[in-house]
């Protein structure tokens, strides 16, 4: 809980969350897309909702030649374009007045010394009390030098009575050694408690609602185990191709881009035990335990449990789209996977024997991320005696879009004939709650300013995830796993992914 | 009162046919509509224009907070007993390409002795399992409707409408003790000042202002005509949070601070106010703070000035004061309002029945 909140009796009972302290947010790599599309609109929306502390300044640290005035104008245009709410001119001009552009290259030590002087002057002028939130929004290749300079310049050291925190954008490395190097570099400048690794999936309302669904309702948790669950399917699909990200994606592929972070985080929230409280470490401890119980996939096991594939040309929404290898910036012989399907096992008391299927892909027919809990069928008596046609119960948590939860169950068709049909109960966030959902970055920035790390990844989570992913990558690189498969753009992936589930008598859920 | 309402509340139906007719309404609706509900919202009013006034209000609320509404306009003094009912739905398209979200409204006009059948009317038409919020418009009855209160999850009132606030707060307090353990009282007048209370609290997050919080010597609250009770509730909140005790012994009422100092207060009515509370000013002797509603916008301007040129200013959202916005704010907050009764207690001797 922040100092402001606890010391002010007028705050008591007003709102059920900590109020962030006055601070300066320093964005490294501020001229990039992330600042314009996400960070500044998120901060502006926090201001419009009255959620910012009494004093807040933003210092944009970047190499390009700009002035604070010109950059404010650029950001104003971006805010008007990307903010989820219309921009109020008066509020924007007050908010923007505390945005400052600090021109320096990342490797220039004098740039950090002058940044320190600027931050002190802002503290003096605006009452930001020496609190700093450093945001690494630059290319990951710059992280090391920025961290080193933050350390040597003393900026990473909190002043007495103040705090100094770091937000790191993904990717947190490209494999375990690089993640370790990055984490070491971070640790040399910031203690773990002041390090906030952003996985924006965790800032989504529906991801946060997974714990509420499980632990604030009686019915689900009682069934949330190997006795009642047949399999779990986690899907992240998108119709988009590689777009303008070929340079990054060629080295990353779907496994590193999506599975290592977003999907494994969703898996952890789905499979973890109830934490002892809602504190950051209690929640993250349970997530790490899931990661530790994940059966490693290496060597031959990768061939048996992982399908990797790449899209060929095809049709999306009736429009012809090129094959991945024909996309601009992609090698014609590229072996990068644009689709990956995995069968995972969590070897603990709750989940032993329950397969967790995961799939992620580009150029799939629909956009959506969801978790589907497929329950076991009823015994072969009564309605299930004659045939096994009855569809088992499925609980679906839709992460995006159309956030919500649905439950499929059997019902009798009206009439003299006994015929069962699946029917669906459906909860849509948008239907029940008309209020606009805050962007994930709004929640995450607010939490970081308040010092709440619950929705951020901890070092051991990231390293456990890379350990798991590296096993698969190594098998692919060693040739221990089978070839790359292919699927036409606009299909639901390669036949081999269907066969993977068929081995367990399961089929992919149709989204 | 047997005349039809000025604004049509929908399809007239026999009371015994309401469920069937609602079912038919949905059967006949196109596939682009979906019924939704988060709460049973019962509105009771004895005002003769209650149906005309509340039907458009419900339509506005439905766009953000789905409900099943039971709107009851009662005239207990009517000579003839009568029950009339109408059904309608308020549908809103929240997002292009998505289905329209519809909230049901069942409207009743209860005349004469039938007005006493409120619990029966309400209980027969609730959406099961959803919370029951009762918005009682106007003055509460001295004889509480025990059968009804026990099932109410949230009793909503608006003390701004009360001509006898001392009596009404006493009745409200009695009623809330009758409800089940989750029930609570919500005064929309209290909801109205939520953003203002938040803004005032924000000013005192500043170290320079906070160190003077225990030394407030003077509070001036400016309000719009007819909003003196809103101003008093704000004053009561400040006093209760800061441990001030009202002292009416010396002619002019003042507050005694915990350090035995005195905090004076003024409640000023301004004819040309832009909102129900225009400003709150605090004097500390050597410094001053003010939260003022901006004339042009939807914001509060927070200002603090101390010796040596220490100043602070910030804009915070003020929220809108349309009744639909205030009600939506209350519905979306879901709070038990633990600070409300201490605030009322702090200013109780200042409440006067008209």
Interface residues (C-beta under 8 A of the other chain):
Chain A: X4 X7 X8 X9 X10 X11 X12 X13 X14 X15 X19 X22 X47 X48 X49 X50 X53 X54 X55 X88 X90 X91 X94 X127 X129 X430 X431 X432 X433 X434 X435
Chain B: X34 X36 X38 X63 X64 X65 X66 X92 X94 X95 X98 X99 X101 X194 X195 X197 X198 X199 X200 X201 X202 X203 X204 X205 X206 X207 X208 X210 X213 X238 X241 X242 X294 X296 X297 X298 X299 X302 X312 X314 X315 X316 X317 X332 X338 X339
